[in-house]
Amino acid sequence: MNTKPLMLIAGLSAALLLTACDRPEDPAKTRADVAKAQAEAGQKMQDARAEANKDVAAAQADLAKVQADANKDLSKAERDAGEMRADANKEIGTATEKASGKIGKEEAELMRTRAKADYDVAKTDAEAAKKVADQRCDALTGAGKDSCQAKAKSDYDAALSAAEARREERLREADALAANSGNH
């Protein structure tokens, strides 16, 4: 039996199968995948911003309550000190220091909440950008795809590092404010 034609057919079939494996993704599917990733990224960003705004608003409301309570403390101290001016001044000074300490601590908490919320938004943004970039990279093949994926990861890592650095700096500032408020 002559096996040369069979070997030739098998070789051509294997070559055709291998060339089909390295074909890029259909452009319409790529566009659909990118559009879907962008829509999902947009929704995640919107959700993260809404959550961050809610957290900041709650922290601001807490600060306003503490400020109102502190103002009530000051008013009470002023009323109680009517007879003895020297004692009244001492009480006012004490109440002012306590109020300043409370306000400073609450402002520090607001700073912490805002730093964490801003980080969450930045992280979500970086993740969304990477997901979109990954979808675009999927349209490529070979070294181009590898290079695209490496850049997407590098951009994500850089954005995340920058967000972490901003968060840590703001948290240190909040800690310093809280420490100074505790001295009053």
C-alpha positions as CSV (number, residue, x, y, z in Angstrom):
1,M,0.0,0.0,0.0
2,N,1.3,3.5,-0.9
3,T,1.3,5.7,2.2
4,K,2.8,8.8,0.6
5,P,-0.5,10.4,-0.4
6,L,-1.9,9.7,3.1
7,M,1.1,11.3,4.7
8,L,0.8,14.3,2.4
9,I,-2.9,14.7,3.3
10,A,-2.2,14.3,7.0
11,G,0.6,16.9,6.8
12,L,-1.6,19.4,5.0
13,S,-4.4,18.9,7.4
14,A,-2.1,19.5,10.4
15,A,-0.7,22.7,8.8
16,L,-4.2,24.0,8.1
17,L,-5.3,23.3,11.7
18,L,-2.2,25.0,13.1
19,T,-2.8,28.2,11.0
20,A,-6.4,28.3,12.3
21,C,-5.1,28.3,15.9
22,D,-3.1,31.5,15.5
23,R,-5.9,33.5,13.9
24,P,-6.9,36.7,15.8
25,E,-10.3,37.0,17.3
26,D,-13.1,38.2,15.0
27,P,-13.1,42.0,15.0
28,A,-16.8,42.2,15.7
29,K,-16.5,39.9,18.7
30,T,-13.5,42.0,19.9
31,R,-15.5,45.2,19.6
32,A,-18.4,43.5,21.4
33,D,-16.1,42.3,24.2
34,V,-14.5,45.7,24.5
35,A,-17.9,47.4,24.6
36,K,-19.1,45.0,27.2
37,A,-15.9,45.5,29.3
38,Q,-16.2,49.2,29.0
39,A,-19.9,49.1,30.1
40,E,-19.1,46.9,33.1
41,A,-16.1,49.1,34.0
42,G,-18.4,52.2,33.8
43,Q,-21.0,50.6,36.1
44,K,-18.3,49.5,38.6
45,M,-16.9,53.0,38.6
46,Q,-20.3,54.5,39.1
47,D,-21.0,52.1,42.0
48,A,-17.6,52.8,43.6
49,R,-18.2,56.5,43.4
50,A,-21.7,56.2,44.8
51,E,-20.3,54.1,47.7
52,A,-17.5,56.5,48.3
53,N,-19.8,59.5,48.3
54,K,-22.1,57.7,50.7
55,D,-19.2,57.0,53.1
56,V,-17.9,60.6,52.9
57,A,-21.4,62.0,53.5
58,A,-21.8,59.8,56.6
59,A,-18.5,61.0,57.9
60,Q,-19.4,64.6,57.2
61,A,-22.7,64.1,59.1
62,D,-20.8,62.6,62.0
63,L,-18.5,65.6,62.0
64,A,-21.5,68.1,61.9
65,K,-23.1,66.3,64.9
66,V,-19.9,66.4,66.9
67,Q,-19.5,70.1,66.0
68,A,-23.1,70.8,67.1
69,D,-22.5,68.8,70.4
70,A,-19.3,70.8,70.9
71,N,-21.2,74.1,70.4
72,K,-23.8,73.0,73.0
73,D,-20.9,72.2,75.4
74,L,-19.5,75.6,74.9
75,S,-22.9,77.3,75.5
76,K,-23.5,75.3,78.7
77,A,-20.1,76.3,80.0
78,E,-20.7,80.0,79.3
79,R,-24.1,79.9,81.1
80,D,-22.7,78.1,84.1
81,A,-19.9,80.5,84.6
82,G,-22.0,83.6,85.0
83,E,-21.2,84.4,88.7
84,M,-17.5,83.9,88.8
85,R,-15.7,85.2,85.7
86,A,-12.4,83.7,86.5
87,D,-13.9,80.2,86.9
88,A,-16.1,80.9,83.9
89,N,-13.0,81.6,81.8
90,K,-11.4,78.5,83.0
91,E,-14.5,76.4,82.1
92,I,-14.7,78.0,78.7
93,G,-11.1,77.3,78.0
94,T,-11.5,73.6,79.0
95,A,-14.6,73.3,76.9
96,T,-12.9,74.9,73.9
97,E,-10.0,72.4,74.2
98,K,-12.3,69.5,74.5
99,A,-14.4,70.7,71.6
100,S,-11.2,71.2,69.5
101,G,-10.0,67.8,70.4
102,K,-13.4,66.2,69.5
103,I,-13.6,68.1,66.2
104,G,-10.0,67.3,65.4
105,K,-10.5,63.6,66.0
106,E,-13.7,63.6,63.9
107,E,-11.9,65.6,61.1
108,A,-9.2,63.0,61.2
109,E,-11.8,60.2,60.9
110,L,-13.3,62.1,57.9
111,M,-9.9,62.3,56.4
112,R,-9.4,58.5,56.9
113,T,-12.8,57.7,55.4
114,R,-12.1,60.0,52.4
115,A,-8.6,58.5,51.9
116,K,-10.1,54.9,51.9
117,A,-13.0,55.9,49.6
118,D,-10.6,57.7,47.2
119,Y,-8.4,54.6,47.2
120,D,-11.4,52.3,46.5
121,V,-12.4,54.5,43.5
122,A,-8.9,54.6,42.2
123,K,-8.5,50.8,42.5
124,T,-11.8,50.2,40.8
125,D,-10.7,52.6,38.0
126,A,-7.4,50.7,37.6
127,E,-9.2,47.4,37.5
128,A,-11.7,48.6,34.9
129,A,-8.9,50.1,32.7
130,K,-7.0,46.8,32.9
131,K,-10.1,44.7,32.0
132,V,-10.7,47.0,29.0
133,A,-7.0,46.7,28.0
134,D,-7.1,42.9,28.4
135,Q,-10.0,42.7,26.1
136,R,-8.1,44.8,23.5
137,C,-5.1,42.5,23.9
138,D,-7.2,39.5,23.2
139,A,-7.6,40.7,19.6
140,L,-3.8,40.4,19.2
141,T,-1.6,37.3,18.8
142,G,1.9,36.3,19.6
143,A,4.5,38.8,20.8
144,G,2.1,41.7,20.2
145,K,-0.4,40.2,22.6
146,D,2.3,39.4,25.2
147,S,3.5,43.0,25.0
148,C,0.0,44.4,25.3
149,Q,-0.8,42.2,28.3
150,A,2.5,43.2,30.0
151,K,1.8,46.9,29.5
152,A,-1.8,46.5,30.8
153,K,-0.4,44.8,33.9
154,S,2.3,47.4,34.3
155,D,-0.2,50.3,34.0
156,Y,-2.5,48.6,36.5
157,D,0.4,48.0,39.0
158,A,1.5,51.7,38.7
159,A,-2.0,53.0,39.2
160,L,-2.5,50.8,42.2
161,S,0.8,51.8,43.7
162,A,0.1,55.5,43.2
163,A,-3.4,55.1,44.8
164,E,-1.9,53.2,47.8
165,A,0.8,55.9,48.2
166,R,-1.9,58.6,48.2
167,R,-4.0,56.7,50.7
168,E,-1.0,56.1,53.1
169,E,0.0,59.7,53.0
170,R,-3.6,60.9,53.8
171,L,-3.9,58.3,56.6
172,R,-0.6,59.6,58.1
173,E,-2.0,63.2,57.9
174,A,-5.2,62.0,59.6
175,D,-3.2,60.2,62.3
176,A,-1.1,63.4,62.9
177,L,-4.3,65.5,63.2
178,A,-5.8,62.9,65.6
179,A,-2.6,62.9,67.7
180,N,-2.6,66.7,67.9
181,S,-6.3,66.7,68.8
182,G,-5.6,64.3,71.6
183,N,-3.2,66.7,73.2
184,H,-6.0,69.2,74.0
